[in-house]
């Protein structure tokens, strides 16, 4: 496999843009990444577009707006991992030698659903019985609280930390700081979650340009290398499962660490899939940042905050930056690349050299999650 | 296996429609029974009844009556749901002794619930369709509720 570098990054501020089309959300991110990379459009070998609910030919709609067409364009749906799965497809195209330069874009417009929760697949048995994503995570939270003695108040501190970080990120959808009291007193969604325990719905787009070693050196962009790219799927069971352990993420993390030849202690910055507060705590454990059951202590110690030993979600994460499904995985990549380049301003992790991104999700019966995609970047 | 019609309890006016009628049967006393599946080849159980066995890929999966008792693994009171669902409602995962875990509506006072509680199968109205017809399905209740 060949070396893969990130030659350019682009992102739009995540927000609600009901008046914009999907294409109009996407093109500014692609344009920014292309201009940053100084890649000539005719050198683009392929475009991989991640979108979960953006409809047919999303990538073509974005690229034709920029007048850049004719290359291979593939649209990739993998629920909340759509963008990160597009990134994995782009990585493979470069690593395998098929292409020298590719564009990876993630784009989503959730305001088309007029607010409320993301619609799930009605063919699914549990969806048909009334399950909603907050309820699945809430039941994980309830069981985790039961087994490890975590309190609702402690869980609320995850949201406080996320919004502390997001307040520093100009691209975050929610830039308001919150207190534990505000989190606790907000509108209930699914016990123990109030609104502040749940990521907002909104719109967004992000883009990275990937290049082979030779192409990146020619562009003067051989600084941040993509050293691990992993996609896994959940294991099926209709029987018992330990819902306090993120088995899918732990398995993916093991694969990604092995591919990069690193361990959890080497990670300087991580962008992980905190769709709900409990998810962030469970993923600290699944990534090996702390022992099982020790996630709250890890949070409480400040280790996962800016200035700590392993800052997690300096962007504000899904809870604060926002979670337009297909855009999330690519936005995480943009965030980590810019962190490694020292370009993150008020939410910069000082001296970060190794960063990790993680997007997982998709609620279907019998699985932990549908998909999980993890990437590791190195300066 | 004979298929007796099952009717839901708790309907206000219009007669409710079952969300997944294939998953329920009535016993000789009219009490609901869950219908799952059992693989004729390897014996693996499924709920809902699988079309193909997820353990051995055999397509010989037979209907199998499942026990109506279980233990509450976790639960949550849902306050926000798509239109049609009667919020707030309680969802839970119920572990049957045969190794299956079912997601189901829990019809009990939330304050009477705790993880590890014994639960029993019933039916109940949980939603309404766009025409206003009540929708019913299998639910689990607590020992306290079933004696009330």
Interface residues (C-beta under 8 A of the other chain):
Chain A: X116 X117 X119 X125 X126 X128 X129 X130 X131 X132 X134 X135 X138 X139 X140 X141 X142 X143 X146 X187 X188 X189 X190 X191 X192 X236 X238 X239 X240 X241 X243 X365
Chain B: X19 X20 X45 X46 X47 X48 X54 X73 X74 X75 X76 X77 X78 X79 X80 X81 X82 X85 X89 X91 X92 X93 X95 X99 X100 X101 X103 X104 X105 X110 X115 X126 X127 X137
